[in-house]
Structures are given as C-alpha cells and as structure tokens.
C-alpha cells in the first residue's frame, strides 16, 4: 500500500520521530513522509511512533491509499532533498 | 475532489498561510489540512498561497484524490479541534 504520514511532535521528541519515519518512508516536507509500505512494516512503524509519543502532546496522521494511482500530487516552493546522509 | 494539503512556511508567513488554508479546508494537524474542494476553489487557494510564499524558503504539497473512498486514515495522539473561533 501507499501511505502519506504527517506528524506533530513536541520538539523534545521530534528528532527521534524523524529518525523512525525515515527508516520506512521518504521525507517530503518538514513533518510529512510518504512511500510504499507493507502492512507488517506499517504496524512496526506505528508501534515505534506510539512508543515514543506523548499522547496528550503529539499526533500522527496516516493516509492509507489503495494504490498510488488514486493520487496525484502538486508541489510548489522548496523541494526537500532526502539524501539520507544529512541527519 | 478531495485534497490533503501540507505546508512548510517560514514563521514570518505561517499565520497568514494558516488563515488562507482555513478558508477552504479543515485544519487537521499543525501544518496539514484536508477537505472536499472544487477545481475553481483549489486554483484560488493555490494562487493565494503562491502570492504569499517565498519560493526559496516555503513549500506547499497538495495530494489530490479521485475521491475520498480511495483513502482510509488513522490518527493517534492529540486530535486538532478546528473550531474556527480560536484564531
């Protein structure tokens, strides 16, 4: 399946959340990630984020698409280069 | 059509960007909005954001879905209450 994940973490935890998400997905904007993922990996990703988060301060939203064809995207402004070497 | 819009604006412009997006969409997370929108209104929204943004600092990403049925969502943590009276 193809997912778009957005998060809003307190700055104390945001670097850890970023690191977790980048193991599974492509980083496309400050707090937005996307990519193909298996059901098993998505469960693992959710578990990792839930273990990190403070449920009264942080939030995660996952958009699950049947497939990438359901979606078209438009971007304007700065494009994030997720080179994986930066952080 | 149904869209999910995410942005990353410099803090000097982020309040204005928020105000623009809330005219057209539901605010669901710090920098994430979603909702049904017509083609004409989407063009207007894009024009307003492009007029505001600094293209070397800010970014906007729009996910356009054929329809809401293409999508399932999961949220955990804090849910944003977009009561329109707060800002």
Backbone of each chain as nested JSON, in Angstrom:
{
  "chains": [
    {"id": "A", "residues": [
      {"number": 1, "name": "UNK", "atoms": {"N": [0.841, -1.202, 0.0], "CA": [0.0, 0.0, 0.0], "C": [0.872, 1.246, 0.0]}},
      {"number": 2, "name": "UNK", "atoms": {"N": [0.256, 2.384, -0.357], "CA": [1.0, 3.644, -0.4], "C": [0.459, 4.533, 0.716]}},
      {"number": 3, "name": "UNK", "atoms": {"N": [1.347, 5.1, 1.51], "CA": [0.866, 5.952, 2.6], "C": [1.525, 7.334, 2.596]}},
      {"number": 4, "name": "UNK", "atoms": {"N": [0.775, 8.282, 3.158], "CA": [1.313, 9.603, 3.476], "C": [1.181, 9.734, 4.985]}},
      {"number": 5, "name": "UNK", "atoms": {"N": [2.263, 10.044, 5.655], "CA": [2.243, 10.169, 7.112], "C": [2.634, 11.597, 7.495]}},
      {"number": 6, "name": "UNK", "atoms": {"N": [1.824, 12.198, 8.358], "CA": [2.178, 13.528, 8.878], "C": [2.24, 13.436, 10.397]}},
      {"number": 7, "name": "UNK", "atoms": {"N": [3.153, 14.186, 10.978], "CA": [3.205, 14.159, 12.443], "C": [3.367, 15.549, 13.02]}},
      {"number": 8, "name": "UNK", "atoms": {"N": [3.078, 15.65, 14.293], "CA": [3.278, 16.886, 15.035], "C": [3.792, 16.466, 16.413]}},
      {"number": 9, "name": "UNK", "atoms": {"N": [5.103, 16.468, 16.564], "CA": [5.722, 16.054, 17.82], "C": [6.302, 17.264, 18.544]}},
      {"number": 10, "name": "UNK", "atoms": {"N": [6.274, 17.215, 19.854], "CA": [6.963, 18.224, 20.658], "C": [8.438, 18.213, 20.263]}},
      {"number": 11, "name": "UNK", "atoms": {"N": [9.061, 19.379, 20.289], "CA": [10.463, 19.474, 19.829], "C": [11.423, 18.568, 20.606]}},
      {"number": 12, "name": "UNK", "atoms": {"N": [11.036, 18.172, 21.822], "CA": [11.892, 17.26, 22.602], "C": [11.99, 15.89, 21.922]}},
      {"number": 13, "name": "UNK", "atoms": {"N": [10.935, 15.523, 21.194], "CA": [10.885, 14.176, 20.622], "C": [10.943, 14.155, 19.094]}},
      {"number": 14, "name": "UNK", "atoms": {"N": [10.93, 15.335, 18.482], "CA": [10.757, 15.361, 17.017], "C": [11.932, 14.749, 16.254]}},
      {"number": 15, "name": "UNK", "atoms": {"N": [13.13, 14.899, 16.754], "CA": [14.287, 14.311, 16.044], "C": [14.218, 12.784, 16.042]}},
      {"number": 16, "name": "UNK", "atoms": {"N": [13.761, 12.228, 17.163], "CA": [13.619, 10.765, 17.228], "C": [12.514, 10.295, 16.288]}},
      {"number": 17, "name": "UNK", "atoms": {"N": [11.417, 11.053, 16.238], "CA": [10.304, 10.69, 15.354], "C": [10.749, 10.73, 13.891]}},
      {"number": 18, "name": "UNK", "atoms": {"N": [11.513, 11.75, 13.551], "CA": [12.051, 11.888, 12.19], "C": [12.895, 10.671, 11.816]}},
      {"number": 19, "name": "UNK", "atoms": {"N": [13.76, 10.288, 12.744], "CA": [14.657, 9.157, 12.508], "C": [13.862, 7.86, 12.288]}},
      {"number": 20, "name": "UNK", "atoms": {"N": [12.823, 7.674, 13.075], "CA": [11.974, 6.478, 12.926], "C": [11.303, 6.478, 11.541]}},
      {"number": 21, "name": "UNK", "atoms": {"N": [10.679, 7.6, 11.211], "CA": [9.919, 7.648, 9.944], "C": [10.815, 7.447, 8.733]}},
      {"number": 22, "name": "UNK", "atoms": {"N": [12.031, 7.988, 8.798], "CA": [12.942, 7.868, 7.651], "C": [13.453, 6.446, 7.433]}},
      {"number": 23, "name": "UNK", "atoms": {"N": [13.285, 5.586, 8.426], "CA": [13.659, 4.181, 8.209], "C": [12.682, 3.499, 7.248]}},
      {"number": 24, "name": "UNK", "atoms": {"N": [11.454, 4.026, 7.192], "CA": [10.39, 3.344, 6.439], "C": [9.902, 4.122, 5.209]}},
      {"number": 25, "name": "UNK", "atoms": {"N": [10.03, 5.464, 5.267], "CA": [9.379, 6.3, 4.259], "C": [10.316, 7.385, 3.754]}},
      {"number": 26, "name": "UNK", "atoms": {"N": [9.898, 8.027, 2.675], "CA": [10.666, 9.143, 2.124], "C": [10.189, 10.438, 2.791]}},
      {"number": 27, "name": "UNK", "atoms": {"N": [11.123, 11.252, 3.187], "CA": [10.814, 12.531, 3.846], "C": [10.526, 13.568, 2.771]}},
      {"number": 28, "name": "UNK", "atoms": {"N": [9.324, 14.12, 2.728], "CA": [8.995, 15.042, 1.638], "C": [8.765, 16.485, 2.071]}},
      {"number": 29, "name": "UNK", "atoms": {"N": [8.545, 16.695, 3.348], "CA": [8.378, 18.056, 3.866], "C": [8.651, 18.007, 5.356]}},
      {"number": 30, "name": "UNK", "atoms": {"N": [8.778, 19.147, 5.973], "CA": [9.128, 19.231, 7.393], "C": [8.544, 18.099, 8.249]}},
      {"number": 31, "name": "UNK", "atoms": {"N": [7.252, 17.882, 8.171], "CA": [6.644, 16.846, 9.011], "C": [5.798, 15.881, 8.182]}},
      {"number": 32, "name": "UNK", "atoms": {"N": [6.215, 15.656, 6.946], "CA": [5.45, 14.814, 6.02], "C": [6.355, 13.771, 5.363]}},
      {"number": 33, "name": "UNK", "atoms": {"N": [5.861, 12.547, 5.315], "CA": [6.605, 11.421, 4.753], "C": [5.659, 10.644, 3.84]}},
      {"number": 34, "name": "UNK", "atoms": {"N": [6.226, 9.967, 2.855], "CA": [5.359, 9.127, 2.037], "C": [6.118, 7.943, 1.479]}},
      {"number": 35, "name": "UNK", "atoms": {"N": [5.38, 6.939, 1.025], "CA": [6.028, 5.812, 0.362], "C": [5.209, 4.54, 0.393]}},
      {"number": 36, "name": "UNK", "atoms": {"N": [5.667, 3.572, -0.393], "CA": [5.108, 2.223, -0.398], "C": [5.547, 1.523, 0.872]}},
      {"number": 37, "name": "UNK", "atoms": {"N": [4.647, 0.794, 1.475], "CA": [4.992, 0.092, 2.714], "C": [4.134, -1.17, 2.831]}},
      {"number": 38, "name": "UNK", "atoms": {"N": [4.693, -2.195, 3.407], "CA": [3.894, -3.408, 3.628], "C": [3.065, -3.231, 4.896]}},
      {"number": 39, "name": "UNK", "atoms": {"N": [2.058, -4.05, 5.052], "CA": [1.233, -3.998, 6.249], "C": [2.082, -4.242, 7.5]}},
      {"number": 40, "name": "UNK", "atoms": {"N": [2.981, -5.226, 7.429], "CA": [3.82, -5.573, 8.589], "C": [4.733, -4.408, 8.983]}},
      {"number": 41, "name": "UNK", "atoms": {"N": [5.317, -3.76, 7.976], "CA": [6.201, -2.631, 8.28], "C": [5.43, -1.434, 8.814]}},
      {"number": 42, "name": "UNK", "atoms": {"N": [4.232, -1.235, 8.304], "CA": [3.405, -0.141, 8.815], "C": [3.064, -0.372, 10.289]}},
      {"number": 43, "name": "UNK", "atoms": {"N": [2.767, -1.606, 10.633], "CA": [2.467, -1.919, 12.04], "C": [3.685, -1.634, 12.913]}},
      {"number": 44, "name": "UNK", "atoms": {"N": [4.88, -1.973, 12.404], "CA": [6.121, -1.748, 13.15], "C": [6.37, -0.23, 13.317]}},
      {"number": 45, "name": "UNK", "atoms": {"N": [6.164, 0.508, 12.237], "CA": [6.334, 1.963, 12.274], "C": [5.376, 2.587, 13.296]}},
      {"number": 46, "name": "UNK", "atoms": {"N": [4.109, 2.161, 13.27], "CA": [3.122, 2.702, 14.208], "C": [3.518, 2.384, 15.648]}},
      {"number": 47, "name": "UNK", "atoms": {"N": [3.991, 1.165, 15.845], "CA": [4.393, 0.755, 17.189], "C": [5.56, 1.614, 17.677]}},
      {"number": 48, "name": "UNK", "atoms": {"N": [6.519, 1.858, 16.814], "CA": [7.679, 2.678, 17.213], "C": [7.26, 4.114, 17.556]}},
      {"number": 49, "name": "UNK", "atoms": {"N": [6.366, 4.674, 16.741], "CA": [5.923, 6.048, 16.996], "C": [5.066, 6.127, 18.26]}},
      {"number": 50, "name": "UNK", "atoms": {"N": [4.232, 5.126, 18.449], "CA": [3.383, 5.118, 19.644], "C": [4.208, 4.953, 20.92]}},
      {"number": 51, "name": "UNK", "atoms": {"N": [5.308, 4.209, 20.818], "CA": [6.182, 4.036, 21.987], "C": [6.884, 5.35, 22.358]}},
      {"number": 52, "name": "UNK", "atoms": {"N": [7.151, 6.156, 21.327], "CA": [7.859, 7.43, 21.553], "C": [6.925, 8.539, 22.017]}},
      {"number": 53, "name": "UNK", "atoms": {"N": [5.731, 8.559, 21.505], "CA": [4.886, 9.747, 21.643], "C": [4.28, 9.951, 23.026]}},
      {"number": 54, "name": "UNK", "atoms": {"N": [3.998, 11.211, 23.314], "CA": [3.189, 11.581, 24.462], "C": [1.803, 11.872, 23.89]}},
      {"number": 55, "name": "UNK", "atoms": {"N": [0.833, 11.043, 24.238], "CA": [-0.473, 11.124, 23.569], "C": [-1.246, 12.406, 23.861]}},
      {"number": 56, "name": "UNK", "atoms": {"N": [-0.816, 13.141, 24.873], "CA": [-1.515, 14.395, 25.14], "C": [-0.842, 15.588, 24.452]}},
      {"number": 57, "name": "UNK", "atoms": {"N": [0.314, 15.356, 23.849], "CA": [1.019, 16.469, 23.193], "C": [1.271, 16.245, 21.703]}},
      {"number": 58, "name": "UNK", "atoms": {"N": [1.498, 14.999, 21.317], "CA": [1.931, 14.715, 19.95], "C": [0.799, 14.09, 19.129]}},
      {"number": 59, "name": "UNK", "atoms": {"N": [0.941, 14.143, 17.826], "CA": [-0.055, 13.456, 16.999], "C": [0.569, 12.914, 15.715]}},
      {"number": 60, "name": "UNK", "atoms": {"N": [-0.044, 11.852, 15.223], "CA": [0.38, 11.228, 13.973], "C": [-0.874, 10.971, 13.154]}},
      {"number": 61, "name": "UNK", "atoms": {"N": [-0.811, 11.286, 11.873], "CA": [-1.941, 11.021, 10.989], "C": [-1.423, 10.23, 9.79]}},
      {"number": 62, "name": "UNK", "atoms": {"N": [-2.092, 9.147, 9.473], "CA": [-1.646, 8.298, 8.372], "C": [-2.767, 8.204, 7.339]}},
      {"number": 63, "name": "UNK", "atoms": {"N": [-2.454, 8.579, 6.112], "CA": [-3.387, 8.456, 4.992], "C": [-2.994, 7.208, 4.221]}},
      {"number": 64, "name": "UNK", "atoms": {"N": [-3.875, 6.241, 4.185], "CA": [-3.572, 4.982, 3.506], "C": [-4.336, 4.946, 2.185]}},
      {"number": 65, "name": "UNK", "atoms": {"N": [-3.587, 4.78, 1.099], "CA": [-4.203, 4.782, -0.227], "C": [-4.231, 3.377, -0.78]}},
      {"number": 66, "name": "UNK", "atoms": {"N": [-5.29, 3.063, -1.487], "CA": [-5.356, 1.732, -2.105], "C": [-4.123, 1.524, -2.973]}},
      {"number": 67, "name": "UNK", "atoms": {"N": [-3.808, 2.503, -3.771], "CA": [-2.569, 2.449, -4.547], "C": [-2.201, 3.87, -4.963]}},
      {"number": 68, "name": "UNK", "atoms": {"N": [-1.019, 4.006, -5.519], "CA": [-0.522, 5.347, -5.838], "C": [-1.321, 5.999, -6.965]}},
      {"number": 69, "name": "UNK", "atoms": {"N": [-2.035, 5.16, -7.743], "CA": [-2.815, 5.702, -8.867], "C": [-4.01, 6.524, -8.4]}},
      {"number": 70, "name": "UNK", "atoms": {"N": [-4.432, 6.3, -7.18], "CA": [-5.54, 7.076, -6.605], "C": [-5.16, 8.54, -6.438]}},
      {"number": 71, "name": "UNK", "atoms": {"N": [-3.879, 8.804, -6.531], "CA": [-3.333, 10.078, -6.063], "C": [-2.634, 10.828, -7.178]}},
      {"number": 72, "name": "UNK", "atoms": {"N": [-2.866, 12.147, -7.233], "CA": [-1.923, 12.957, -7.991], "C": [-1.429, 14.048, -7.041]}},
      {"number": 73, "name": "UNK", "atoms": {"N": [-0.226, 14.509, -7.257], "CA": [0.32, 15.491, -6.31], "C": [0.805, 16.726, -7.05]}},
      {"number": 74, "name": "UNK", "atoms": {"N": [0.794, 17.827, -6.327], "CA": [1.365, 19.075, -6.84], "C": [2.221, 19.651, -5.731]}},
      {"number": 75, "name": "UNK", "atoms": {"N": [3.366, 20.139, -6.096], "CA": [4.253, 20.759, -5.101], "C": [4.693, 22.102, -5.629]}},
      {"number": 76, "name": "UNK", "atoms": {"N": [4.733, 23.097, -4.76], "CA": [5.401, 24.321, -5.149], "C": [6.23, 24.861, -4.007]}},
      {"number": 77, "name": "UNK", "atoms": {"N": [7.264, 25.62, -4.366], "CA": [8.215, 26.095, -3.349], "C": [9.376, 25.129, -3.256]}},
      {"number": 78, "name": "UNK", "atoms": {"N": [10.056, 25.147, -2.115], "CA": [11.253, 24.341, -1.895], "C": [10.921, 22.849, -1.962]}},
      {"number": 79, "name": "UNK", "atoms": {"N": [11.756, 22.086, -2.646], "CA": [11.609, 20.62, -2.633], "C": [12.636, 20.058, -1.662]}},
      {"number": 80, "name": "UNK", "atoms": {"N": [12.189, 19.152, -0.791], "CA": [13.113, 18.574, 0.167], "C": [13.954, 17.495, -0.515]}},
      {"number": 81, "name": "UNK", "atoms": {"N": [15.267, 17.563, -0.285], "CA": [16.163, 16.53, -0.827], "C": [16.469, 15.561, 0.293]}},
      {"number": 82, "name": "UNK", "atoms": {"N": [15.82, 14.411, 0.256], "CA": [16.033, 13.444, 1.335], "C": [17.211, 12.55, 0.972]}},
      {"number": 83, "name": "UNK", "atoms": {"N": [18.417, 13.049, 1.255], "CA": [19.609, 12.322, 0.812], "C": [20.081, 11.29, 1.836]}},
      {"number": 84, "name": "UNK", "atoms": {"N": [19.395, 11.196, 2.942], "CA": [19.685, 10.205, 3.982], "C": [21.068, 10.369, 4.606]}},
      {"number": 85, "name": "UNK", "atoms": {"N": [21.871, 11.296, 4.092], "CA": [23.201, 11.46, 4.658], "C": [23.246, 12.649, 5.593]}},
      {"number": 86, "name": "UNK", "atoms": {"N": [22.18, 13.435, 5.575], "CA": [22.206, 14.717, 6.26], "C": [22.04, 14.585, 7.771]}},
      {"number": 87, "name": "UNK", "atoms": {"N": [21.125, 13.721, 8.193], "CA": [20.924, 13.56, 9.648], "C": [21.375, 12.162, 10.068]}}
    ]},
    {"id": "B", "residues": [
      {"number": 1, "name": "UNK", "atoms": {"N": [-13.426, 17.163, -5.801], "CA": [-12.294, 16.298, -5.456], "C": [-11.928, 16.475, -3.981]}},
      {"number": 2, "name": "UNK", "atoms": {"N": [-11.181, 15.493, -3.466], "CA": [-10.789, 15.545, -2.057], "C": [-9.272, 15.776, -2.004]}},
      {"number": 3, "name": "UNK", "atoms": {"N": [-8.839, 16.747, -1.2], "CA": [-7.394, 17.002, -1.143], "C": [-6.864, 17.003, 0.292]}},
      {"number": 4, "name": "UNK", "atoms": {"N": [-5.581, 16.676, 0.384], "CA": [-4.821, 16.856, 1.622], "C": [-3.72, 17.839, 1.274]}},
      {"number": 5, "name": "UNK", "atoms": {"N": [-3.62, 18.906, 2.027], "CA": [-2.604, 19.929, 1.766], "C": [-1.675, 20.034, 2.965]}},
      {"number": 6, "name": "UNK", "atoms": {"N": [-0.384, 20.009, 2.7], "CA": [0.586, 20.205, 3.774], "C": [1.473, 21.384, 3.384]}},
      {"number": 7, "name": "UNK", "atoms": {"N": [1.878, 22.159, 4.378], "CA": [2.777, 23.275, 4.042], "C": [3.904, 23.379, 5.035]}},
      {"number": 8, "name": "UNK", "atoms": {"N": [4.921, 24.116, 4.61], "CA": [6.048, 24.425, 5.479], "C": [6.422, 25.87, 5.169]}},
      {"number": 9, "name": "UNK", "atoms": {"N": [5.903, 26.786, 5.984], "CA": [6.148, 28.21, 5.757], "C": [7.078, 28.752, 6.841]}},
      {"number": 10, "name": "UNK", "atoms": {"N": [7.899, 29.698, 6.478], "CA": [8.705, 30.421, 7.455], "C": [7.753, 31.053, 8.476]}},
      {"number": 11, "name": "UNK", "atoms": {"N": [8.201, 31.112, 9.728], "CA": [7.302, 31.606, 10.79], "C": [6.778, 33.024, 10.552]}},
      {"number": 12, "name": "UNK", "atoms": {"N": [7.486, 33.799, 9.739], "CA": [7.015, 35.169, 9.431], "C": [5.708, 35.135, 8.636]}},
      {"number": 13, "name": "UNK", "atoms": {"N": [5.526, 34.052, 7.874], "CA": [4.355, 33.984, 6.982], "C": [3.347, 32.902, 7.37]}},
      {"number": 14, "name": "UNK", "atoms": {"N": [3.68, 32.099, 8.391], "CA": [2.855, 30.91, 8.644], "C": [1.431, 31.235, 9.118]}},
      {"number": 15, "name": "UNK", "atoms": {"N": [1.28, 32.314, 9.87], "CA": [-0.07, 32.662, 10.335], "C": [-0.973, 33.056, 9.174]}},
      {"number": 16, "name": "UNK", "atoms": {"N": [-0.39, 33.777, 8.202], "CA": [-1.175, 34.155, 7.017], "C": [-1.537, 32.923, 6.198]}},
      {"number": 17, "name": "UNK", "atoms": {"N": [-0.593, 31.992, 6.08], "CA": [-0.851, 30.759, 5.314], "C": [-1.97, 29.945, 5.972]}},
      {"number": 18, "name": "UNK", "atoms": {"N": [-1.918, 29.876, 7.292], "CA": [-2.954, 29.164, 8.053], "C": [-4.334, 29.759, 7.785]}},
      {"number": 19, "name": "UNK", "atoms": {"N": [-4.389, 31.081, 7.826], "CA": [-5.651, 31.79, 7.614], "C": [-6.209, 31.519, 6.21]}},
      {"number": 20, "name": "UNK", "atoms": {"N": [-5.341, 31.516, 5.232], "CA": [-5.772, 31.236, 3.853], "C": [-6.334, 29.814, 3.761]}},
      {"number": 21, "name": "UNK", "atoms": {"N": [-5.566, 28.852, 4.259], "CA": [-5.988, 27.442, 4.113], "C": [-7.297, 27.156, 4.829]}},
      {"number": 22, "name": "UNK", "atoms": {"N": [-7.49, 27.786, 5.983], "CA": [-8.721, 27.533, 6.747], "C": [-9.966, 28.089, 6.071]}},
      {"number": 23, "name": "UNK", "atoms": {"N": [-9.793, 28.988, 5.101], "CA": [-10.964, 29.469, 4.344], "C": [-11.528, 28.359, 3.451]}},
      {"number": 24, "name": "UNK", "atoms": {"N": [-10.665, 27.41, 3.074], "CA": [-11.06, 26.409, 2.083], "C": [-11.14, 24.984, 2.642]}},
      {"number": 25, "name": "UNK", "atoms": {"N": [-10.333, 24.714, 3.687], "CA": [-10.158, 23.328, 4.135], "C": [-10.257, 23.216, 5.649]}},
      {"number": 26, "name": "UNK", "atoms": {"N": [-10.35, 21.977, 6.109], "CA": [-10.38, 21.708, 7.55], "C": [-8.937, 21.522, 8.037]}},
      {"number": 27, "name": "UNK", "atoms": {"N": [-8.631, 22.158, 9.127], "CA": [-7.283, 22.081, 9.706], "C": [-7.199, 20.807, 10.544]}},
      {"number": 28, "name": "UNK", "atoms": {"N": [-6.308, 19.877, 10.2], "CA": [-6.278, 18.598, 10.92], "C": [-5.016, 18.358, 11.733]}},
      {"number": 29, "name": "UNK", "atoms": {"N": [-3.975, 19.102, 11.446], "CA": [-2.739, 18.978, 12.223], "C": [-1.96, 20.267, 12.008]}},
      {"number": 30, "name": "UNK", "atoms": {"N": [-0.913, 20.464, 12.789], "CA": [-0.141, 21.698, 12.738], "C": [-0.019, 22.304, 11.328]}},
      {"number": 31, "name": "UNK", "atoms": {"N": [0.418, 21.524, 10.368], "CA": [0.606, 22.071, 9.018], "C": [-0.109, 21.216, 7.967]}},
      {"number": 32, "name": "UNK", "atoms": {"N": [-1.234, 20.631, 8.375], "CA": [-1.976, 19.731, 7.481], "C": [-3.456, 20.099, 7.44]}},
      {"number": 33, "name": "UNK", "atoms": {"N": [-4.0, 20.133, 6.232], "CA": [-5.396, 20.498, 6.001], "C": [-6.005, 19.484, 5.051]}},
      {"number": 34, "name": "UNK", "atoms": {"N": [-7.33, 19.291, 5.153], "CA": [-7.948, 18.402, 4.181], "C": [-9.393, 18.789, 3.924]}},
      {"number": 35, "name": "UNK", "atoms": {"N": [-9.933, 18.305, 2.828], "CA": [-11.341, 18.551, 2.564], "C": [-11.717, 18.436, 1.106]}},
      {"number": 36, "name": "UNK", "atoms": {"N": [-13.03, 18.427, 0.866], "CA": [-13.588, 18.472, -0.478], "C": [-13.416, 19.888, -1.018]}},
      {"number": 37, "name": "UNK", "atoms": {"N": [-13.058, 19.987, -2.259], "CA": [-12.871, 21.312, -2.851], "C": [-13.16, 21.24, -4.353]}},
      {"number": 38, "name": "UNK", "atoms": {"N": [-13.675, 22.304, -4.889], "CA": [-13.897, 22.333, -6.343], "C": [-12.594, 22.719, -7.04]}},
      {"number": 39, "name": "UNK", "atoms": {"N": [-12.529, 22.447, -8.307], "CA": [-11.347, 22.795, -9.094], "C": [-11.106, 24.305, -9.027]}},
      {"number": 40, "name": "UNK", "atoms": {"N": [-12.178, 25.097, -9.159], "CA": [-12.045, 26.561, -9.159], "C": [-11.507, 27.071, -7.818]}},
      {"number": 41, "name": "UNK", "atoms": {"N": [-12.028, 26.505, -6.743], "CA": [-11.565, 26.942, -5.413], "C": [-10.124, 26.508, -5.159]}},
      {"number": 42, "name": "UNK", "atoms": {"N": [-9.763, 25.339, -5.644], "CA": [-8.379, 24.89, -5.486], "C": [-7.431, 25.831, -6.221]}},
      {"number": 43, "name": "UNK", "atoms": {"N": [-7.829, 26.267, -7.393], "CA": [-6.981, 27.21, -8.146], "C": [-6.824, 28.517, -7.37]}},
      {"number": 44, "name": "UNK", "atoms": {"N": [-7.916, 28.96, -6.731], "CA": [-7.881, 30.2, -5.961], "C": [-6.965, 30.042, -4.735]}},
      {"number": 45, "name": "UNK", "atoms": {"N": [-7.109, 28.904, -4.062], "CA": [-6.275, 28.61, -2.892], "C": [-4.795, 28.596, -3.286]}},
      {"number": 46, "name": "UNK", "atoms": {"N": [-4.478, 27.915, -4.383], "CA": [-3.091, 27.856, -4.847], "C": [-2.571, 29.246, -5.175]}},
      {"number": 47, "name": "UNK", "atoms": {"N": [-3.389, 30.041, -5.812], "CA": [-2.985, 31.398, -6.183], "C": [-2.695, 32.224, -4.919]}},
      {"number": 48, "name": "UNK", "atoms": {"N": [-3.559, 32.102, -3.919], "CA": [-3.348, 32.863, -2.671], "C": [-2.051, 32.445, -1.973]}},
      {"number": 49, "name": "UNK", "atoms": {"N": [-1.806, 31.131, -1.937], "CA": [-0.586, 30.647, -1.259], "C": [0.668, 31.027, -2.049]}},
      {"number": 50, "name": "UNK", "atoms": {"N": [0.572, 30.949, -3.361], "CA": [1.728, 31.307, -4.184], "C": [2.051, 32.797, -4.091]}},
      {"number": 51, "name": "UNK", "atoms": {"N": [1.012, 33.616, -3.917], "CA": [1.235, 35.056, -3.764], "C": [1.935, 35.369, -2.448]}},
      {"number": 52, "name": "UNK", "atoms": {"N": [1.658, 34.552, -1.432], "CA": [2.235, 34.778, -0.105], "C": [3.653, 34.23, 0.008]}},
      {"number": 53, "name": "UNK", "atoms": {"N": [3.909, 33.096, -0.61], "CA": [5.131, 32.34, -0.306], "C": [6.407, 32.935, -0.881]}},
      {"number": 54, "name": "UNK", "atoms": {"N": [7.497, 32.603, -0.195], "CA": [8.827, 32.859, -0.715], "C": [9.298, 31.502, -1.245]}},
      {"number": 55, "name": "UNK", "atoms": {"N": [9.461, 31.401, -2.54], "CA": [9.693, 30.08, -3.15], "C": [11.031, 29.45, -2.77]}},
      {"number": 56, "name": "UNK", "atoms": {"N": [11.923, 30.237, -2.201], "CA": [13.195, 29.642, -1.795], "C": [13.179, 29.205, -0.328]}},
      {"number": 57, "name": "UNK", "atoms": {"N": [12.104, 29.538, 0.379], "CA": [12.033, 29.169, 1.804], "C": [10.838, 28.292, 2.155]}},
      {"number": 58, "name": "UNK", "atoms": {"N": [9.731, 28.5, 1.473], "CA": [8.476, 27.843, 1.866], "C": [8.108, 26.733, 0.886]}},
      {"number": 59, "name": "UNK", "atoms": {"N": [7.247, 25.848, 1.316], "CA": [6.766, 24.826, 0.382], "C": [5.326, 24.425, 0.683]}},
      {"number": 60, "name": "UNK", "atoms": {"N": [4.645, 24.0, -0.371], "CA": [3.271, 23.519, -0.259], "C": [3.18, 22.221, -1.051]}},
      {"number": 61, "name": "UNK", "atoms": {"N": [2.537, 21.236, -0.486], "CA": [2.345, 19.974, -1.184], "C": [0.852, 19.647, -1.155]}},
      {"number": 62, "name": "UNK", "atoms": {"N": [0.311, 19.323, -2.306], "CA": [-1.119, 19.027, -2.382], "C": [-1.307, 17.61, -2.916]}},
      {"number": 63, "name": "UNK", "atoms": {"N": [-2.008, 16.783, -2.152], "CA": [-2.345, 15.426, -2.576], "C": [-3.789, 15.46, -3.055]}},
      {"number": 64, "name": "UNK", "atoms": {"N": [-3.979, 15.177, -4.315], "CA": [-5.322, 15.233, -4.885], "C": [-5.823, 13.806, -5.08]}},
      {"number": 65, "name": "UNK", "atoms": {"N": [-6.959, 13.504, -4.477], "CA": [-7.512, 12.147, -4.551], "C": [-8.703, 12.128, -5.474]}},
      {"number": 66, "name": "UNK", "atoms": {"N": [-8.833, 11.055, -6.225], "CA": [-10.002, 10.966, -7.112], "C": [-11.264, 11.135, -6.292]}},
      {"number": 67, "name": "UNK", "atoms": {"N": [-11.327, 10.441, -5.18], "CA": [-12.433, 10.641, -4.254], "C": [-12.016, 10.137, -2.88]}},
      {"number": 68, "name": "UNK", "atoms": {"N": [-12.845, 10.43, -1.895], "CA": [-12.474, 10.105, -0.513], "C": [-12.416, 8.597, -0.276]}},
      {"number": 69, "name": "UNK", "atoms": {"N": [-13.071, 7.828, -1.154], "CA": [-13.086, 6.371, -0.994], "C": [-11.728, 5.727, -1.258]}},
      {"number": 70, "name": "UNK", "atoms": {"N": [-10.88, 6.459, -1.97], "CA": [-9.518, 5.966, -2.235], "C": [-8.702, 5.893, -0.948]}},
      {"number": 71, "name": "UNK", "atoms": {"N": [-9.216, 6.528, 0.075], "CA": [-8.407, 6.835, 1.248], "C": [-8.985, 6.229, 2.512]}},
      {"number": 72, "name": "UNK", "atoms": {"N": [-8.105, 5.664, 3.349], "CA": [-8.529, 5.436, 4.722], "C": [-7.502, 6.122, 5.613]}},
      {"number": 73, "name": "UNK", "atoms": {"N": [-7.912, 6.57, 6.769], "CA": [-6.974, 7.311, 7.618], "C": [-6.914, 6.703, 9.007]}},
      {"number": 74, "name": "UNK", "atoms": {"N": [-5.774, 6.911, 9.644], "CA": [-5.593, 6.518, 11.039], "C": [-4.949, 7.691, 11.751]}},
      {"number": 75, "name": "UNK", "atoms": {"N": [-5.422, 7.98, 12.929], "CA": [-4.83, 9.076, 13.7], "C": [-4.551, 8.571, 15.091]}},
      {"number": 76, "name": "UNK", "atoms": {"N": [-3.42, 8.937, 15.656], "CA": [-3.238, 8.702, 17.083], "C": [-2.562, 9.89, 17.73]}},
      {"number": 77, "name": "UNK", "atoms": {"N": [-2.816, 10.035, 19.029], "CA": [-2.333, 11.222, 19.73], "C": [-3.401, 12.295, 19.73]}},
      {"number": 78, "name": "UNK", "atoms": {"N": [-2.983, 13.538, 19.898], "CA": [-3.899, 14.675, 20.018], "C": [-4.687, 14.862, 18.73]}},
      {"number": 79, "name": "UNK", "atoms": {"N": [-5.99, 15.097, 18.86], "CA": [-6.803, 15.443, 17.687], "C": [-7.017, 16.948, 17.687]}},
      {"number": 80, "name": "UNK", "atoms": {"N": [-6.811, 17.569, 16.534], "CA": [-6.994, 19.023, 16.47], "C": [-8.477, 19.346, 16.385]}},
      {"number": 81, "name": "UNK", "atoms": {"N": [-8.908, 20.288, 17.196], "CA": [-10.298, 20.746, 17.158], "C": [-10.335, 22.028, 16.363]}},
      {"number": 82, "name": "UNK", "atoms": {"N": [-10.774, 21.961, 15.129], "CA": [-10.79, 23.171, 14.308], "C": [-12.122, 23.888, 14.492]}},
      {"number": 83, "name": "UNK", "atoms": {"N": [-12.181, 24.667, 15.56], "CA": [-13.466, 25.281, 15.9], "C": [-13.653, 26.645, 15.239]}},
      {"number": 84, "name": "UNK", "atoms": {"N": [-12.687, 27.089, 14.499], "CA": [-12.738, 28.347, 13.759], "C": [-12.876, 29.58, 14.658]}},
      {"number": 85, "name": "UNK", "atoms": {"N": [-13.023, 29.371, 15.956], "CA": [-13.162, 30.526, 16.832], "C": [-11.852, 30.849, 17.528]}},
      {"number": 86, "name": "UNK", "atoms": {"N": [-10.886, 29.953, 17.383], "CA": [-9.68, 30.062, 18.19], "C": [-8.715, 31.105, 17.662]}},
      {"number": 87, "name": "UNK", "atoms": {"N": [-8.556, 31.155, 16.343], "CA": [-7.614, 32.148, 15.781], "C": [-8.404, 33.186, 14.995]}}
    ]}
  ]
}
